[in-house]
Amino acid sequence: MDVSERLKRLRAELAVTQEQLVFLEEEAEDARLRSLVAETPLGEAEARDARKHADALTRQRDALLRSIAALVREQDELLDRMA
């Protein structure tokens, strides 16, 4: 797969990941607020769990951004060599 195809694939994956992250961030915040109101160990565990999921997806998004940046650099280098 060439660089431009990999970039397209990664950018599409990034778009989906960002949409999912917005949802998970909202869920984590809702769970946090519910745990504050409920003041129960179960509520705290649910809030922690929701935050872990959001944090994991944030790391995934960051990895995608790094991969995209590396491919853009690689593409630029290839174009420079052709010029």
Backbone hydrogen bonds, N-H to C=O, Kabsch-Sander energy under -0.5 kcal/mol:
donor,donor_aa,acceptor,acceptor_aa,energy
6,R,2,D,-2.4
7,L,3,V,-2.5
8,K,4,S,-2.2
9,R,5,E,-2.4
10,L,6,R,-2.7
11,R,7,L,-2.7
12,A,8,K,-2.1
13,E,9,R,-2.3
14,L,10,L,-2.5
15,A,11,R,-2.1
16,V,12,A,-1.9
17,T,13,E,-2.5
18,Q,14,L,-2.7
19,E,15,A,-1.8
20,Q,16,V,-2.5
21,L,17,T,-2.5
22,V,18,Q,-2.0
23,F,19,E,-1.6
24,L,20,Q,-2.7
25,E,21,L,-2.8
26,E,22,V,-1.9
27,E,23,F,-2.4
28,A,24,L,-2.7
29,E,25,E,-2.2
30,D,26,E,-2.6
31,A,27,E,-2.6
32,R,28,A,-2.2
33,L,29,E,-2.4
34,R,30,D,-2.6
35,S,31,A,-2.3
36,L,32,R,-1.8
37,V,33,L,-2.0
38,A,34,R,-3.0
39,E,35,S,-2.3
44,E,40,T,-2.1
45,A,41,P,-2.4
46,E,42,L,-2.4
47,A,43,G,-2.2
48,R,44,E,-2.5
49,D,45,A,-2.6
50,A,46,E,-2.5
51,R,47,A,-2.2
52,K,48,R,-2.3
53,H,49,D,-2.0
54,A,50,A,-2.1
55,D,51,R,-2.8
56,A,52,K,-2.4
57,L,53,H,-2.1
58,T,54,A,-2.0
59,R,55,D,-2.1
60,Q,56,A,-2.0
61,R,57,L,-2.6
62,D,58,T,-2.5
63,A,59,R,-2.2
64,L,60,Q,-2.3
65,L,61,R,-2.4
66,R,62,D,-2.2
67,S,63,A,-2.4
68,I,64,L,-2.7
69,A,65,L,-2.4
70,A,66,R,-2.3
71,L,67,S,-2.3
72,V,68,I,-2.5
73,R,69,A,-2.2
74,E,70,A,-2.4
75,Q,71,L,-2.9
76,D,72,V,-2.6
77,E,73,R,-2.5
78,L,74,E,-2.3
79,L,75,Q,-2.4
80,D,76,D,-2.5
81,R,77,E,-2.0
82,M,78,L,-1.5
83,A,79,L,-1.3
